[in-house]
Amino acid sequence: MERNGEASVLLPGVIAAVAMISFGLVLHGSNPGYLSIDGFWQLTQIIEGKFEDWHSPFMTFVWSLLHAILPGPFGVVVFDNLLIWGALALTAVGVARTVGAWAILVLLTPWLPGLFNYLGHVHKDAMLVAWMLAAFACAFWGNDPATPPRVGS
């Protein structure tokens, strides 16, 4: 693929398609999600409505909101993967402006064996990584010279 012309116009769509397909495959492969003992205790707190601070209260709160939409551990798996694949797609589109089609390699990172296993885990560390990756992608996108300036800048 070339950097300019029709290929560069199609690249964001290809990146989005690869991210959505990857997201779907992860959800299919990890349904209903791997629930560790920590996650089990957090889910018990949500069901009983008694939150403790032994584990991340923020994660328990977010999970309680997700539990109303998708009960059980699968809501956290969906949310984490939305953050991860969305952030990677946003980063890849930003990187594509510089390196072209090679930016698709950004989307291959979670497919590495040691990382792929955690995409289906309900764990506070997996959610922390998802939040941090989303924050990085937003900062990267906002600092990109191709992004129009903010109002009042």
Disulfide bonds with the S-S distance in Angstrom:
none
